[in-house]
């Protein structure tokens, strides 16, 4: 490595002489290693040194603790042969790579190259987060996958529900694509292809090929030559066109509608769909050979309900970047946003922020008064839900466990403390204000929490 690199490590092997020799070799190329102690921070890159006697369960527990830091990258290096079951178990538990030091050529170079790549990856992900906003671990893992895909030359299939940002991701993949002479990204929305003219949209046509074809026209395939072709909602592509497009993808050749001349086009394909294409293959509405051709690398974008931690940062981004509103946002507005469901995902949240921003006037903070009446919660339904069925079911559970009135009150109080602390992201002062109690009470709750047994399901 050209510059020194500091890496933490955890030794799970008792083969101390071998481990000392490995560390010496790594330090000669500028990789400085320091032992990670329990409860130490574990940001950045780290190495787990194992041997065939290492307990995979013990390693998995360490990896789980390490991954509490959002930017932790971990590789496992064995000083002996590991069984394949152990290597797969390590990968399932969050280790990025596993290999045996003495079973590969140039192990020092392998580790150095991984560390260099991770440094580049982390910097790229940090830059990407400014446009594809989100701080949750689920979203950061997705961004890492997006960067990996972009830096490869594979065809990419992006899946996910409507409103999860598939087109934005496709544009970022094109932007990060390392081809030095790449041209434009051409977007085709397959839902807008007109029956009978869709071949022209993709492949172009010759003058006079059909009624109103008054001049020769290039299609999306020609326009994407040496660039990227993004097919949005690929599942809507008519079946007859799928065979023609498969040839263009495999052979790099196509014919305009009304022409007998084969033309060449080289492009990178990025596709997106909210459909289950494998199910479409089973139904016979999507070609199996095309599916396997386009899905060289598949990335699933999580719905907003699976990354609710990102609702507030997304809202902040939309308020400031899209609407130029720099005033503070009242906490009650964020409470309202966090309690809502978003079937339309990020797009629906974005549209809601636009309505709130349009109603906001003046230089004061954004408050719940800026929420349009049409977006207000259904208070009757919320009241029935919160004070009725759900609470009654919880109390019934406690009664069946044999708890009395005081014990039920204590259980509910503890749960209220836990919920408030979680809601305020660990900020005890804000949680105490929400519960209208002293901060000391919550400090005592946090101290006693590991021993507490909350039994309300």
Rosetta blueprint (number, residue, H / E / L):
1 X L
2 X L
3 X L
4 X L
5 X E
6 X E
7 X E
8 X E
9 X E
10 X E
11 X E
12 X L
13 X L
14 X L
15 X L
16 X H
17 X H
18 X H
19 X H
20 X H
21 X H
22 X H
23 X H
24 X H
25 X H
26 X H
27 X H
28 X H
29 X L
30 X L
31 X E
32 X E
33 X E
34 X E
35 X E
36 X L
37 X L
38 X L
39 X L
40 X L
41 X L
42 X L
43 X L
44 X L
45 X E
46 X E
47 X E
48 X E
49 X E
50 X E
51 X L
52 X L
53 X L
54 X L
55 X L
56 X H
57 X H
58 X H
59 X H
60 X H
61 X H
62 X H
63 X H
64 X H
65 X H
66 X H
67 X L
68 X L
69 X L
70 X L
71 X L
72 X L
73 X E
74 X E
75 X E
76 X E
77 X E
78 X E
79 X L
80 X L
81 X L
82 X L
83 X L
84 X H
85 X H
86 X H
87 X H
88 X H
89 X H
90 X H
91 X H
92 X H
93 X L
94 X L
95 X L
96 X L
97 X E
98 X E
99 X E
100 X E
101 X H
102 X H
103 X H
104 X L
105 X L
106 X L
107 X H
108 X H
109 X H
110 X H
111 X H
112 X H
113 X H
114 X H
115 X H
116 X H
117 X H
118 X H
119 X H
120 X H
121 X H
122 X H
123 X H
124 X H
125 X H
126 X H
127 X H
128 X H
129 X L
130 X L
131 X L
132 X L
133 X L
134 X L
135 X L
136 X L
137 X H
138 X H
139 X H
140 X H
141 X H
142 X H
143 X H
144 X H
145 X H
146 X H
147 X H
148 X H
149 X H
150 X H
151 X H
152 X L
153 X L
154 X L
155 X L
156 X E
157 X E
158 X E
159 X E
160 X L
161 X L
162 X L
163 X L
164 X L
165 X L
166 X H
167 X H
168 X H
169 X H
170 X H
171 X H
172 X H
173 X H
174 X H
175 X H
176 X H
177 X L
178 X L
179 X L
180 X L
181 X L
182 X L
183 X L
184 X L
185 X E
186 X E
187 X E
188 X E
189 X E
190 X H
191 X H
192 X H
193 X L
194 X L
195 X L
196 X L
197 X L
198 X H
199 X H
200 X H
201 X H
202 X H
203 X H
204 X L
205 X E
206 X L
207 X L
208 X L
209 X L
210 X L
211 X L
212 X L
213 X L
214 X L
215 X L
216 X L
217 X E
218 X L
219 X L
220 X H
221 X H
222 X H
223 X H
224 X L
225 X L
226 X L
227 X L
228 X E
229 X E
230 X E
231 X E
232 X E
233 X L
234 X H
235 X H
236 X H
237 X L
238 X L
239 X H
240 X H
241 X H
242 X H
243 X H
244 X H
245 X H
246 X H
247 X H
248 X H
249 X H
250 X H
251 X H
252 X L
253 X E
254 X E
255 X L
256 X L
257 X E
258 X L
259 X L
260 X L
261 X L
262 X L
263 X E
264 X E
265 X L
266 X L
267 X L
268 X E
269 X E
270 X E
271 X E
272 X E
273 X E
274 X L
275 X L
276 X L
277 X H
278 X H
279 X H
280 X H
281 X H
282 X H
283 X H
284 X L
285 X L
286 X L
287 X L
288 X H
289 X H
290 X H
291 X H
292 X H
293 X H
294 X H
295 X L
296 X L
297 X E
298 X E
299 X E
300 X E
301 X L
302 X L
303 X L
304 X H
305 X H
306 X H
307 X L
308 X L
309 X L
310 X H
311 X H
312 X H
313 X H
314 X H
315 X H
316 X H
317 X H
318 X H
319 X H
320 X H
321 X H
322 X H
323 X L
324 X L
325 X L
326 X L
327 X L
328 X L
329 X E
330 X L
331 X H
332 X H
333 X H
334 X H
335 X H
336 X H
337 X H
338 X H
339 X H
340 X L
341 X L
342 X L
343 X L
344 X L
345 X H
346 X H
347 X H
348 X H
349 X H
350 X H
351 X H
352 X H
353 X H
354 X H
355 X H
356 X H
357 X H
358 X H
359 X H
360 X L
361 X L
362 X L
363 X L
364 X L
365 X L
366 X E
367 X L
368 X H
369 X H
370 X H
371 X L
372 X L
373 X H
374 X H
375 X H
376 X L
377 X L
378 X L
379 X H
380 X H
381 X H
382 X H
383 X H
384 X H
385 X H
386 X H
387 X H
388 X H
389 X H
390 X H
391 X H
392 X H
393 X H
394 X H
395 X H
396 X H
397 X H
398 X H
399 X H
400 X H
401 X L
402 X L
403 X L
404 X L
405 X H
406 X H
407 X H
408 X H
409 X H
410 X H
411 X H
412 X H
413 X H
414 X H
415 X H
416 X H
417 X H
418 X H
419 X H
420 X H
421 X H
422 X H
423 X H
424 X L
425 X L
426 X L
427 X L
428 X H
429 X H
430 X H
431 X H
432 X H
433 X H
434 X H
435 X H
436 X L
437 X L
438 X L
439 X H
440 X H
441 X H
442 X H
443 X H
444 X H
445 X H
446 X H
447 X H
448 X H
449 X H
450 X H
451 X H
452 X L
453 X L
454 X L
455 X L
456 X L
457 X L
